[in-house]
Amino acid sequence: MSASTTPEIPEKWVNCPQCGGPSLYASSNRFRPFCSERCKQIDLGAWASEQFAVPAQPGSDDLLAEGH
């Protein structure tokens, strides 16, 4: 029997969602998909301050609550 070999997985590089720079998307990058802890913290701060939001139009329940 031959020795079992693990297939080599090619490195995958992506753009950092915060700064747009190159970021290694692998388990060795603990900040993935971000390139650094700084970019990860900036993104977390944006979520915490509700800078990321999905715009919505008022639904029928909202209009009823306002008395329309």
C-alpha positions in Angstrom: 0.0 0.0 0.0 1.2 3.5 -0.7 1.3 6.3 1.9 -1.8 8.5 2.0 -1.1 12.0 0.8 -3.2 15.1 1.5 -4.0 17.1 -1.6 -2.4 20.5 -1.6 -5.0 23.2 -1.4 -4.0 26.3 -3.4 -4.0 29.7 -1.6 -7.0 31.8 -2.1 -6.6 35.5 -2.1 -9.7 37.8 -1.8 -10.1 41.6 -1.5 -10.5 42.8 2.1 -14.1 44.0 2.5 -12.9 47.0 4.5 -9.9 48.4 2.7 -9.9 46.5 -0.6 -6.4 45.2 -0.1 -5.3 41.6 -0.6 -6.3 39.1 2.1 -5.5 35.5 2.4 -8.7 33.5 2.8 -7.4 30.5 4.8 -7.5 29.2 8.3 -4.1 30.6 8.9 -5.5 34.1 8.6 -7.4 34.6 11.9 -9.0 37.8 10.6 -10.4 36.4 7.4 -12.0 37.7 5.2 -10.3 40.8 6.5 -6.6 41.5 6.0 -5.9 42.6 9.5 -7.3 43.1 13.0 -7.7 46.8 12.3 -10.0 46.2 9.3 -12.0 43.6 11.2 -12.5 46.1 14.1 -13.5 48.9 11.8 -16.2 46.7 10.3 -17.4 45.5 13.7 -17.7 49.1 14.8 -19.8 50.0 11.7 -22.2 47.1 12.5 -22.4 48.2 16.2 -23.2 51.8 15.3 -25.9 50.5 12.8 -24.1 52.0 9.8 -25.2 48.9 7.9 -28.9 48.9 7.4 -31.4 47.6 4.9 -33.7 50.4 3.7 -37.3 49.4 4.1 -40.6 51.0 3.1 -43.3 51.1 5.8 -45.5 48.1 5.7 -49.3 48.0 6.3 -48.7 47.4 10.0 -46.6 50.5 10.3 -49.3 52.6 8.6 -52.0 51.3 10.9 -49.9 52.2 14.0 -49.5 55.7 12.7 -53.3 56.1 12.2 -53.4 56.2 8.4 
